Amino acid sequence: MTPASLPQIEILGEKIALRRFPLILSVLAACAGVTFAQGQDSASKTATIVMARWGERAKSPAINTYHFAEVFQVRGKWIYPDIGYVDFGHNNYREFFAGGGYTLLAGNHVTAVGELLYEQALGPSTHDDRWLVPWTILQYRITPKLGGEASYFVYAPLTSTAIVQHVLERAKFEYKVKSHWKIGAGYAGKKAENSPWQNKPFLTTTLVTKEGDVEFWLQRLPRNILQVQLRYKLLYLH
């Protein structure tokens, strides 16, 4: 099938190619089903969280813009190990990270977690850049149906060629329409050294299942680029 004949939907005036959505959802659900089934008979001592994200420019021709994978474990109030990978749709640049953290606050309405990560850039377009990354997340529960979360981190350079970066990865509010369905809106942004702040607002909807949470983002990037993201999260108790 040629790109012009791929199934599309139109959102906010943009035609979005749907060619990879069924395949990605099927693979994630199949993998999650095996992992979840293995954890059902285990005592709840440690939580292993698996996350995967994929982003693509919405307007045809579709171009990959984002790949992300992370696995971490929660042991009481401690989070370790935490390892992950991210790239931005290019073969010449990628980042790997590892670290751990601690739950600073665990209240009825607010949970706060802090981590310290070591980040390493790899690829021909890098200079072996390395950073320490203080990472924080706030999860807020305003009512049983209304809540959200905010995630912020800073790249603190460890090498002379690395640059300081401030990243608001997400700050969102979500409303639980049904027990298995949430909708919401949020804001993301980034400020790299010697560069202006980048605005990245988004709309989101999430399907909650026993095989994991599947979240769909429609995000406006700088230069008026519309991006779609598929985010998957699985909690495995053992």
Stockholm file with secondary structure:
# STOCKHOLM 1.0

chainA/1-238         MTPASLPQIEILGEKIALRRFPLILSVLAACAGVTFAQGQDSASKTATIVMARWGERAKSPAINTYHFAEVFQVRGKWIYPDIGYVDFGHNNYREFFAGGGYTLLAGNHVTAVGELLYEQALGPSTHDDRWLVPWTILQYRITPKLGGEASYFVYAPLTSTAIVQHVLERAKFEYKVKSHWKIGAGYAGKKAENSPWQNKPFLTTTLVTKEGDVEFWLQRLPRNILQVQLRYKLLYLH
#=GR chainA/1-238 SS CCGGGSCEEEETTEEEECTTHHHHHHHHHHHHHHHHHHHTTSCSSCEEEEEEEEEEESBSSCCEEEEEEEEEEEETTEEEEEEEEEECSCTTCEEEEEEEEEEEEECSSEEEEEEEEEEEEESTTSCCCEEEEEEEEEEEESSSSEEEEEEEEEEEESSTTCCCEEEEEEEEEEEEEETTEEEEEEEEEEEETTSCCEEEEEEEEEEEETTEEEEEEEEEEGGGEEEEEEEEEEEEEC
#=GC SS_cons         CCGGGSCEEEETTEEEECTTHHHHHHHHHHHHHHHHHHHTTSCSSCEEEEEEEEEEESBSSCCEEEEEEEEEEEETTEEEEEEEEEECSCTTCEEEEEEEEEEEEECSSEEEEEEEEEEEEESTTSCCCEEEEEEEEEEEESSSSEEEEEEEEEEEESSTTCCCEEEEEEEEEEEEEETTEEEEEEEEEEEETTSCCEEEEEEEEEEEETTEEEEEEEEEEGGGEEEEEEEEEEEEEC
//
